[in-house]
Amino acid sequence: MKRALGAVGIVVGFYLIVRALVEPFVIDMTDPATYRQDWGGPSLAGVLLVHCGPGVVSAVLIGRAVRTWRRRRAAPAGPGS
């Protein structure tokens, strides 16, 4: 069950990361009318925070998880193992 939840979390995390990377190219940052009605609007900073923030958080969490997983895997086995 823990593995299944981890896999779902990874998939959702990668979706959020891709969404964060694409969002600045989808909206016209020079025209406030294109993002005024979006979540976080009417300001550009609010829109980018709402749409890109979760992707940044996901990237950090996935990076930490991968780093922890690599450290555990590379650690020598203790006595009795």
Buried (B, 14 or more C-beta within 10 A) or exposed (E): EEEEEEEEBBEEBBEBBEBBEEBEEEBEEEEBEBBEEBEBBEEBEBBBBBBBEBBEBBBEEBEEBEEEEEEEEEEEEEEEE
